[in-house]
Amino acid sequence: MDIIAIIFIALGLAMDAFAVSVTSGLTIKNLQIKNALKIALFFGAFQAIMPIIGWLAGLSVRDLIAGFDHWVAFGLLCFIGSRMIYESIKPEQNKTPIDPLNIFVLLLLSIATSIDALAVGLSFAFLDISIATPVIIIGIVTFILSYIGVSTGARIGHFFERKIEIVGGLILIGIGVKILIEHVS
């Protein structure tokens, strides 16, 4: 897999974290740089750790599905992308604002926004892709976008939140299609 595809995967995965970061920026009164860095560090770290967990799990079953691994990668990426799009357009319930700086809340948000990265790590194992470079890129991209998201949220709010998640979903679906086309042709 080339570096451009990995960057696009990282961007797609980071969209959930970016959207949650924007929302977090909305709820933090008197935003300080250390607050934005804390959130970005948690999101970036979890987005980097989860693909490793998925990749390790995938290594154990890779040989069993070697003949159709590209279909599994395609299915996982399309499922993740479709779910991101669905989550961005479904109606929201009345929610009580939460404190994104609370460690427990931050851990839950970090895990929730990085579950997709676990499935991508699984896909990397199926496609026999080394995990080191993607993990570094995914972590850095997520860190940067999360930092920008918190700062942006404090300034402009929810205006772009849903659109960004749709773009992220479309990117992941596009990469799934690309993987399928490369392996089928």
MDAnalysis code that builds the backbone (N, CA, C; Angstrom):
import MDAnalysis as mda
import numpy as np

u = mda.Universe.empty(555, n_residues=185, atom_resindex=np.repeat(np.arange(185), 3), trajectory=True)
u.add_TopologyAttr("name", ["N", "CA", "C"] * 185)
u.add_TopologyAttr("resid", np.arange(1, 186))
u.add_TopologyAttr("resname", ["MET", "ASP", "ILE", "ILE", "ALA", "ILE", "ILE", "PHE", "ILE", "ALA", "LEU", "GLY", "LEU", "ALA", "MET", "ASP", "ALA", "PHE", "ALA", "VAL", "SER", "VAL", "THR", "SER", "GLY", "LEU", "THR", "ILE", "LYS", "ASN", "LEU", "GLN", "ILE", "LYS", "ASN", "ALA", "LEU", "LYS", "ILE", "ALA", "LEU", "PHE", "PHE", "GLY", "ALA", "PHE", "GLN", "ALA", "ILE", "MET", "PRO", "ILE", "ILE", "GLY", "TRP", "LEU", "ALA", "GLY", "LEU", "SER", "VAL", "ARG", "ASP", "LEU", "ILE", "ALA", "GLY", "PHE", "ASP", "HIS", "TRP", "VAL", "ALA", "PHE", "GLY", "LEU", "LEU", "CYS", "PHE", "ILE", "GLY", "SER", "ARG", "MET", "ILE", "TYR", "GLU", "SER", "ILE", "LYS", "PRO", "GLU", "GLN", "ASN", "LYS", "THR", "PRO", "ILE", "ASP", "PRO", "LEU", "ASN", "ILE", "PHE", "VAL", "LEU", "LEU", "LEU", "LEU", "SER", "ILE", "ALA", "THR", "SER", "ILE", "ASP", "ALA", "LEU", "ALA", "VAL", "GLY", "LEU", "SER", "PHE", "ALA", "PHE", "LEU", "ASP", "ILE", "SER", "ILE", "ALA", "THR", "PRO", "VAL", "ILE", "ILE", "ILE", "GLY", "ILE", "VAL", "THR", "PHE", "ILE", "LEU", "SER", "TYR", "ILE", "GLY", "VAL", "SER", "THR", "GLY", "ALA", "ARG", "ILE", "GLY", "HIS", "PHE", "PHE", "GLU", "ARG", "LYS", "ILE", "GLU", "ILE", "VAL", "GLY", "GLY", "LEU", "ILE", "LEU", "ILE", "GLY", "ILE", "GLY", "VAL", "LYS", "ILE", "LEU", "ILE", "GLU", "HIS", "VAL", "SER"])
u.atoms.positions = np.array([
    [0.864, -1.173, 0.000],
    [0.000, 0.000, 0.000],
    [0.906, 1.231, 0.000],
    [0.599, 2.171, -0.870],
    [1.448, 3.360, -0.960],
    [1.119, 4.376, 0.136],
    [2.025, 5.307, 0.318],
    [1.922, 6.290, 1.402],
    [0.684, 7.174, 1.243],
    [0.311, 7.480, 0.008],
    [-0.870, 8.321, -0.231],
    [-2.130, 7.618, 0.284],
    [-2.256, 6.319, -0.013],
    [-3.421, 5.561, 0.463],
    [-3.445, 5.532, 1.991],
    [-2.282, 5.375, 2.609],
    [-2.213, 5.353, 4.073],
    [-2.632, 6.711, 4.649],
    [-2.207, 7.785, 4.007],
    [-2.594, 9.124, 4.468],
    [-4.108, 9.308, 4.352],
    [-4.692, 8.833, 3.257],
    [-6.144, 8.948, 3.109],
    [-6.885, 8.087, 4.136],
    [-6.349, 6.908, 4.426],
    [-6.954, 6.082, 5.481],
    [-6.876, 6.823, 6.807],
    [-5.720, 7.411, 7.093],
    [-5.544, 8.169, 8.337],
    [-6.538, 9.324, 8.411],
    [-6.712, 10.028, 7.308],
    [-7.674, 11.139, 7.279],
    [-9.093, 10.625, 7.521],
    [-9.439, 9.528, 6.870],
    [-10.771, 8.960, 7.062],
    [-11.012, 8.544, 8.501],
    [-10.021, 7.881, 9.092],
    [-10.156, 7.442, 10.483],
    [-10.212, 8.621, 11.451],
    [-9.483, 9.667, 11.140],
    [-9.392, 10.815, 12.048],
    [-10.655, 11.674, 12.055],
    [-11.555, 11.470, 11.114],
    [-12.734, 12.331, 11.024],
    [-13.653, 12.206, 12.237],
    [-13.811, 11.001, 12.760],
    [-14.617, 10.839, 13.984],
    [-13.984, 11.626, 15.131],
    [-12.679, 11.448, 15.296],
    [-11.970, 12.153, 16.373],
    [-12.044, 13.662, 16.156],
    [-11.941, 14.101, 14.908],
    [-12.026, 15.520, 14.608],
    [-13.399, 16.066, 14.999],
    [-14.449, 15.341, 14.613],
    [-15.810, 15.790, 14.923],
    [-16.033, 15.857, 16.433],
    [-15.558, 14.845, 17.162],
    [-15.700, 14.855, 18.624],
    [-14.844, 15.970, 19.225],
    [-13.699, 16.231, 18.621],
    [-12.840, 17.322, 19.099],
    [-13.515, 18.677, 18.933],
    [-14.187, 18.862, 17.807],
    [-14.918, 20.113, 17.587],
    [-15.972, 20.279, 18.678],
    [-16.713, 19.200, 18.923],
    [-17.741, 19.236, 19.966],
    [-17.111, 19.500, 21.330],
    [-15.980, 18.883, 21.595],
    [-15.281, 19.107, 22.866],
    [-14.873, 20.563, 23.006],
    [-14.386, 21.141, 21.921],
    [-13.999, 22.549, 21.949],
    [-15.162, 23.465, 22.284],
    [-16.366, 23.041, 21.869],
    [-17.567, 23.819, 22.186],
    [-17.855, 23.858, 23.681],
    [-17.574, 22.745, 24.357],
    [-17.970, 22.620, 25.761],
    [-16.938, 23.142, 26.751],
    [-15.718, 23.402, 26.280],
    [-14.663, 23.850, 27.189],
    [-14.688, 25.372, 27.288],
    [-14.906, 25.843, 28.480],
    [-14.885, 27.289, 28.717],
    [-13.429, 27.718, 28.892],
    [-13.088, 28.844, 28.316],
    [-11.718, 29.372, 28.417],
    [-10.689, 28.334, 27.967],
    [-10.789, 27.924, 26.726],
    [-9.897, 26.910, 26.175],
    [-8.440, 27.332, 26.320],
    [-7.629, 26.418, 26.835],
    [-6.192, 26.624, 26.946],
    [-5.493, 25.622, 26.034],
    [-4.287, 25.946, 25.614],
    [-3.527, 25.069, 24.722],
    [-3.370, 23.681, 25.335],
    [-3.124, 23.624, 26.653],
    [-2.928, 22.315, 27.299],
    [-4.178, 21.442, 27.190],
    [-5.371, 22.045, 27.169],
    [-6.609, 21.274, 27.010],
    [-6.686, 20.656, 25.612],
    [-6.390, 21.449, 24.605],
    [-6.409, 20.952, 23.232],
    [-5.346, 19.868, 23.038],
    [-4.174, 20.062, 23.629],
    [-3.109, 19.062, 23.519],
    [-3.490, 17.749, 24.214],
    [-4.142, 17.846, 25.351],
    [-4.561, 16.653, 26.103],
    [-5.536, 15.815, 25.277],
    [-6.542, 16.462, 24.726],
    [-7.529, 15.748, 23.917],
    [-6.875, 15.161, 22.671],
    [-6.057, 15.949, 21.994],
    [-5.384, 15.489, 20.783],
    [-4.454, 14.312, 21.079],
    [-3.769, 14.360, 22.201],
    [-2.860, 13.268, 22.573],
    [-3.631, 11.973, 22.826],
    [-4.732, 12.052, 23.547],
    [-5.540, 10.858, 23.795],
    [-6.069, 10.280, 22.483],
    [-6.674, 11.125, 21.652],
    [-7.247, 10.629, 20.399],
    [-6.166, 10.066, 19.478],
    [-5.052, 10.778, 19.346],
    [-3.959, 10.310, 18.487],
    [-3.375, 8.996, 18.975],
    [-3.175, 8.874, 20.287],
    [-2.600, 7.648, 20.849],
    [-3.532, 6.449, 20.642],
    [-4.816, 6.638, 20.908],
    [-5.744, 5.523, 20.734],
    [-5.894, 5.155, 19.265],
    [-5.887, 6.140, 18.377],
    [-5.972, 5.829, 16.940],
    [-4.725, 5.086, 16.478],
    [-3.606, 5.261, 17.155],
    [-2.384, 4.540, 16.798],
    [-2.342, 3.150, 17.433],
    [-2.883, 3.006, 18.624],
    [-2.838, 1.716, 19.338],
    [-3.841, 0.713, 18.762],
    [-5.021, 1.173, 18.439],
    [-6.078, 0.253, 17.991],
    [-5.727, -0.515, 16.710],
    [-5.093, 0.105, 15.694],
    [-4.725, -0.694, 14.520],
    [-3.712, -1.788, 14.859],
    [-2.865, -1.536, 15.844],
    [-1.901, -2.558, 16.254],
    [-2.644, -3.759, 16.830],
    [-3.627, -3.490, 17.660],
    [-4.427, -4.573, 18.255],
    [-5.148, -5.349, 17.153],
    [-5.766, -4.624, 16.210],
    [-6.454, -5.284, 15.098],
    [-5.500, -6.073, 14.220],
    [-4.320, -5.517, 13.965],
    [-3.314, -6.171, 13.129],
    [-2.844, -7.467, 13.784],
    [-2.584, -7.417, 15.098],
    [-2.152, -8.624, 15.809],
    [-3.236, -9.694, 15.779],
    [-4.486, -9.287, 15.947],
    [-5.591, -10.238, 15.872],
    [-5.707, -10.809, 14.459],
    [-5.521, -9.960, 13.480],
    [-5.622, -10.393, 12.086],
    [-4.539, -11.372, 11.681],
    [-3.344, -11.222, 12.260],
    [-2.260, -12.141, 11.931],
    [-2.612, -13.578, 12.284],
    [-3.391, -13.742, 13.336],
    [-3.738, -15.092, 13.775],
    [-4.724, -15.780, 12.832],
    [-5.493, -15.012, 12.067],
    [-6.469, -15.621, 11.156],
    [-6.165, -15.354, 9.680],
    [-5.081, -14.645, 9.401],
    [-4.768, -14.251, 8.025],
    [-4.658, -15.445, 7.087],
    [-3.962, -16.497, 7.501],
    [-3.763, -17.644, 6.621],
    [-5.075, -18.360, 6.289],
    [-6.036, -18.258, 7.192],
    [-7.327, -18.907, 6.971],
    [-8.134, -18.224, 5.870],
    [-7.893, -16.920, 5.663],
    [-8.709, -16.188, 4.693],
    [-7.882, -15.586, 3.554],
    [-6.681, -16.113, 3.326],
    [-5.770, -15.547, 2.333],
    [-6.403, -15.428, 0.941],
    [-7.283, -16.337, 0.572],
    [-7.883, -16.317, -0.756],
    [-8.914, -15.226, -0.969],
    [-9.470, -14.713, 0.082],
    [-10.506, -13.682, -0.062],
    [-10.292, -12.506, 0.883],
    [-9.036, -12.299, 1.294],
    [-8.733, -11.216, 2.237],
    [-9.068, -9.839, 1.694],
    [-8.919, -9.644, 0.388],
    [-9.244, -8.344, -0.199],
    [-10.744, -8.049, -0.081],
    [-11.578, -9.098, -0.133],
    [-13.011, -8.915, 0.055],
    [-13.321, -8.539, 1.503],
    [-12.582, -9.136, 2.429],
    [-12.775, -8.808, 3.848],
    [-12.373, -7.352, 4.101],
    [-11.219, -6.944, 3.556],
    [-10.766, -5.559, 3.727],
    [-11.783, -4.593, 3.112],
    [-12.250, -4.922, 1.906],
    [-13.269, -4.107, 1.238],
    [-14.526, -4.009, 2.103],
    [-14.995, -5.149, 2.595],
    [-16.206, -5.164, 3.415],
    [-16.054, -4.360, 4.700],
    [-14.918, -4.530, 5.375],
    [-14.689, -3.790, 6.622],
    [-14.650, -2.287, 6.378],
    [-13.891, -1.869, 5.366],
    [-13.774, -0.431, 5.094],
    [-15.108, 0.161, 4.644],
    [-15.856, -0.564, 3.829],
    [-17.177, -0.068, 3.413],
    [-18.142, -0.014, 4.593],
    [-18.091, -1.022, 5.458],
    [-18.944, -1.015, 6.640],
    [-18.617, 0.173, 7.543],
    [-17.336, 0.372, 7.800],
    [-16.916, 1.480, 8.665],
    [-17.322, 2.815, 8.044],
    [-17.026, 2.975, 6.752],
    [-17.378, 4.221, 6.070],
    [-18.869, 4.475, 6.055],
    [-19.651, 3.426, 5.785],
    [-21.112, 3.566, 5.776],
    [-21.634, 3.924, 7.161],
    [-21.065, 3.296, 8.180],
    [-21.501, 3.601, 9.546],
    [-21.181, 5.051, 9.910],
    [-20.015, 5.540, 9.473],
    [-19.666, 6.941, 9.732],
    [-20.679, 7.870, 9.072],
    [-21.045, 7.559, 7.833],
    [-22.009, 8.397, 7.116],
    [-23.363, 8.344, 7.819],
    [-23.805, 7.137, 8.186],
    [-25.085, 6.992, 8.885],
    [-25.088, 7.774, 10.197],
    [-24.024, 7.617, 10.996],
    [-23.944, 8.305, 12.282],
    [-23.989, 9.828, 12.109],
    [-23.471, 10.306, 10.985],
    [-23.443, 11.756, 10.786],
    [-24.790, 12.326, 10.365],
    [-25.674, 11.482, 9.793],
    [-26.957, 12.014, 9.318],
    [-28.148, 11.620, 10.187],
    [-27.962, 10.665, 11.119],
    [-29.098, 10.277, 11.958],
    [-29.434, 11.402, 12.932],
    [-30.706, 11.521, 13.277],
    [-31.101, 12.590, 14.200],
    [-30.493, 12.385, 15.582],
    [-30.122, 13.484, 16.191],
    [-29.536, 13.423, 17.536],
    [-30.627, 13.541, 18.583],
    [-30.437, 12.842, 19.682],
    [-31.327, 12.960, 20.830],
    [-30.864, 14.174, 21.636],
    [-31.698, 14.632, 22.524],
    [-31.263, 15.711, 23.416],
    [-30.162, 15.174, 24.307],
    [-29.012, 15.826, 24.248],
    [-27.866, 15.347, 25.006],
    [-27.461, 16.376, 26.040],
    [-27.009, 15.865, 27.173],
    [-26.462, 16.728, 28.201],
    [-24.976, 16.890, 27.912],
    [-24.453, 18.117, 27.926],
    [-23.028, 18.293, 27.653],
    [-22.179, 17.527, 28.671],
    [-21.088, 16.939, 28.177],
    [-20.170, 16.218, 29.049],
    [-18.856, 16.979, 29.124],
    [-18.066, 16.665, 30.123],
    [-16.771, 17.310, 30.297],
    [-15.703, 16.483, 29.587],
    [-15.246, 16.912, 28.415],
    [-14.281, 16.126, 27.656],
    [-12.890, 16.100, 28.294],
    [-12.661, 16.891, 29.332],
    [-11.360, 16.893, 30.000],
    [-11.306, 15.915, 31.168],
    [-12.461, 15.372, 31.561],
    [-12.508, 14.340, 32.589],
    [-11.823, 13.099, 32.018],
    [-10.880, 12.518, 32.751],
    [-10.091, 11.390, 32.241],
    [-10.973, 10.214, 31.831],
    [-11.972, 9.880, 32.629],
    [-12.863, 8.775, 32.304],
    [-13.614, 9.061, 31.001],
    [-14.143, 10.250, 30.871],
    [-14.868, 10.641, 29.647],
    [-13.916, 10.636, 28.457],
    [-12.722, 11.161, 28.651],
    [-11.730, 11.225, 27.576],
    [-11.322, 9.814, 27.124],
    [-11.167, 8.899, 28.057],
    [-10.858, 7.504, 27.700],
    [-11.991, 6.886, 26.885],
    [-13.223, 7.098, 27.331],
    [-14.364, 6.552, 26.600],
    [-14.473, 7.151, 25.194],
    [-14.298, 8.455, 25.094],
    [-14.339, 9.102, 23.780],
    [-13.214, 8.597, 22.874],
    [-12.038, 8.426, 23.446],
    [-10.889, 7.941, 22.674],
    [-11.124, 6.530, 22.145],
    [-11.674, 5.678, 22.986],
    [-11.970, 4.307, 22.555],
    [-13.070, 4.317, 21.497],
    [-14.116, 5.084, 21.756],
    [-15.249, 5.127, 20.821],
    [-14.841, 5.625, 19.441],
    [-13.960, 6.624, 19.397],
    [-13.561, 7.172, 18.100],
    [-12.481, 6.346, 17.421],
    [-11.927, 5.350, 18.101],
    [-10.845, 4.566, 17.499],
    [-11.222, 3.116, 17.218],
    [-12.455, 2.736, 17.453],
    [-12.892, 1.364, 17.144],
    [-12.706, 1.074, 15.655],
    [-12.984, 2.055, 14.819],
    [-12.811, 1.879, 13.379],
    [-11.357, 1.558, 13.046],
    [-10.433, 2.151, 13.773],
    [-9.008, 1.915, 13.533],
    [-8.639, 0.460, 13.836],
    [-9.326, -0.155, 14.786],
    [-9.107, -1.562, 15.088],
    [-9.427, -2.420, 13.858],
    [-10.547, -2.145, 13.226],
    [-10.948, -2.892, 12.033],
    [-9.989, -2.641, 10.875],
    [-9.484, -1.417, 10.759],
    [-8.514, -1.118, 9.705],
    [-7.222, -1.891, 9.953],
    [-6.801, -1.983, 11.213],
    [-5.615, -2.781, 11.545],
    [-5.811, -4.239, 11.161],
    [-7.008, -4.750, 11.362],
    [-7.357, -6.105, 10.952],
    [-7.191, -6.244, 9.433],
    [-7.662, -5.242, 8.699],
    [-7.524, -5.247, 7.236],
    [-6.056, -5.229, 6.821],
    [-5.239, -4.451, 7.517],
    [-3.809, -4.407, 7.208],
    [-3.171, -5.792, 7.356],
    [-3.566, -6.530, 8.388],
    [-3.024, -7.879, 8.581],
    [-3.453, -8.793, 7.437],
    [-4.718, -8.692, 7.023],
    [-5.212, -9.528, 5.941],
    [-4.491, -9.230, 4.629],
    [-4.122, -7.979, 4.435],
    [-3.452, -7.572, 3.204],
    [-1.936, -7.680, 3.306],
    [-1.449, -8.191, 4.443],
    [-0.015, -8.378, 4.693],
    [0.761, -7.061, 4.582],
    [0.211, -6.028, 5.207],
    [0.830, -4.708, 5.216],
    [1.538, -4.516, 6.552],
    [2.777, -4.071, 6.501],
    [3.508, -3.765, 7.731],
    [2.756, -2.670, 8.485],
    [2.712, -2.771, 9.792],
    [1.873, -1.881, 10.596],
    [2.585, -0.602, 11.043],
    [3.907, -0.597, 11.064],
    [4.648, 0.520, 11.665],
    [4.346, 1.873, 11.014],
    [4.511, 1.975, 9.716],
    [4.290, 3.263, 9.034],
    [2.835, 3.728, 9.145],
    [1.844, 2.859, 8.863],
    [0.462, 3.317, 9.004],
    [0.130, 3.813, 10.414],
    [0.627, 3.115, 11.438],
    [0.318, 3.500, 12.818],
    [0.875, 4.880, 13.136],
    [2.079, 5.138, 12.704],
    [2.688, 6.454, 12.949],
    [1.895, 7.543, 12.236],
    [1.565, 7.294, 10.979],
    [0.824, 8.289, 10.200],
    [-0.572, 8.500, 10.784],
    [-1.270, 7.421, 11.119],
    [-2.619, 7.530, 11.688],
    [-2.585, 8.314, 12.996],
    [-1.621, 8.006, 13.851],
    [-1.507, 8.713, 15.134],
    [-1.225, 10.194, 14.964],
    [-0.291, 10.520, 14.074],
    [0.071, 11.928, 13.863],
    [-1.071, 12.710, 13.225],
    [-1.682, 12.132, 12.195],
    [-2.796, 12.810, 11.513],
    [-3.941, 13.044, 12.498],
    [-4.261, 12.036, 13.297],
    [-5.354, 12.178, 14.270],
    [-5.007, 13.225, 15.324],
    [-3.770, 13.218, 15.795],
    [-3.341, 14.215, 16.786],
    [-3.521, 15.630, 16.229],
    [-3.021, 15.847, 15.025],
    [-3.086, 17.185, 14.415],
    [-4.538, 17.611, 14.188],
    [-5.340, 16.720, 13.597],
    [-6.732, 17.078, 13.320],
    [-7.535, 17.266, 14.603],
    [-7.230, 16.490, 15.637],
    [-7.934, 16.649, 16.909],
    [-7.580, 17.980, 17.563],
    [-6.323, 18.355, 17.493],
    [-5.913, 19.648, 18.050],
    [-6.628, 20.783, 17.312],
    [-6.623, 20.689, 15.994],
    [-7.316, 21.697, 15.183],
    [-8.820, 21.677, 15.498],
    [-9.377, 20.484, 15.682],
    [-10.805, 20.358, 15.972],
    [-11.207, 21.028, 17.266],
    [-10.422, 20.816, 18.332],
    [-10.736, 21.448, 19.616],
    [-10.666, 22.966, 19.472],
    [-9.625, 23.435, 18.830],
    [-9.466, 24.885, 18.641],
    [-10.584, 25.460, 17.782],
    [-10.935, 24.729, 16.730],
    [-12.008, 25.176, 15.845],
    [-13.355, 25.161, 16.561],
    [-13.595, 24.113, 17.327],
    [-14.856, 23.998, 18.066],
    [-15.067, 25.164, 19.009],
    [-14.000, 25.610, 19.610],
    [-14.105, 26.747, 20.528],
    [-14.471, 28.026, 19.766],
    [-14.195, 28.031, 18.458],
    [-14.447, 29.239, 17.661],
    [-15.732, 29.186, 16.826],
    [-15.935, 28.070, 16.099],
    [-17.056, 28.073, 15.140],
    [-18.161, 27.077, 15.425],
    [-17.933, 26.108, 16.270],
    [-19.007, 25.209, 16.665],
    [-19.330, 24.101, 15.704],
    [-20.603, 23.736, 15.660],
    [-21.080, 22.532, 14.979],
    [-21.259, 22.672, 13.455],
    [-20.942, 23.779, 12.859],
    [-21.284, 24.023, 11.470],
    [-20.810, 22.913, 10.517],
    [-19.553, 22.449, 10.675],
    [-18.997, 21.467, 9.738],
    [-18.990, 20.031, 10.259],
    [-19.360, 19.816, 11.501],
    [-19.182, 18.516, 12.152],
    [-19.737, 17.349, 11.334],
    [-20.974, 17.408, 10.925],
    [-21.599, 16.300, 10.203],
    [-21.001, 16.104, 8.818],
    [-20.705, 17.186, 8.124],
    [-20.139, 17.083, 6.783],
    [-18.773, 16.402, 6.803],
    [-17.998, 16.659, 7.834],
    [-16.664, 16.079, 7.933],
    [-16.760, 14.566, 8.129],
    [-17.692, 14.103, 8.932],
    [-17.858, 12.666, 9.126],
    [-18.298, 11.983, 7.829],
    [-19.123, 12.648, 7.032],
    [-19.534, 12.087, 5.743],
    [-18.324, 11.950, 4.826],
    [-17.488, 12.973, 4.765],
    [-16.280, 12.927, 3.934],
    [-15.373, 11.783, 4.392],
    [-15.188, 11.638, 5.699],
    [-14.371, 10.547, 6.228],
    [-14.911, 9.186, 5.819],
    [-16.221, 9.010, 5.910],
    [-16.841, 7.755, 5.497],
    [-16.634, 7.473, 4.018],
    [-16.804, 8.497, 3.197],
    [-16.605, 8.334, 1.750],
    [-15.155, 7.981, 1.412],
    [-14.215, 8.558, 2.139],
    [-12.795, 8.240, 1.916],
    [-12.539, 6.764, 2.212],
    [-13.049, 6.267, 3.333],
    [-12.821, 4.858, 3.682],
    [-13.476, 3.916, 2.673],
    [-14.676, 4.245, 2.225],
    [-15.334, 3.423, 1.201],
    [-14.515, 3.433, -0.085],
    [-14.025, 4.603, -0.477],
    [-13.204, 4.717, -1.680],
    [-11.940, 3.873, -1.613],
    [-11.305, 3.848, -0.461],
    [-10.096, 3.039, -0.315],
    [-10.452, 1.553, -0.347],
    [-11.584, 1.178, 0.223],
    [-12.035, -0.214, 0.138],
    [-12.249, -0.636, -1.303],
    [-12.867, 0.227, -2.091],
    [-13.087, -0.057, -3.515],
    [-11.746, -0.171, -4.236],
    [-10.813, 0.711, -3.918],
    [-9.474, 0.688, -4.540],
    [-8.771, -0.637, -4.245],
    [-8.826, -1.093, -3.009],
    [-8.202, -2.365, -2.627],
    [-8.832, -3.509, -3.418],
    [-10.149, -3.514, -3.509],
    [-10.844, -4.575, -4.225],
    [-10.460, -4.586, -5.705],
    [-10.453, -3.424, -6.317],
    [-10.107, -3.331, -7.745],
    [-8.675, -3.801, -7.996],
    [-7.742, -3.422, -7.111],
    [-6.349, -3.835, -7.269],
    [-6.192, -5.351, -7.182],
    [-6.941, -6.007, -6.308],
    [-6.783, -7.438, -6.123],
    [-7.593, -8.274, -7.103],
    [-8.681, -7.722, -7.604],
    [-9.526, -8.481, -8.537],
    [-8.966, -8.407, -9.951],
    [-8.362, -7.272, -10.299],
    [-7.859, -7.132, -11.679],
    [-6.482, -7.679, -11.867],
])
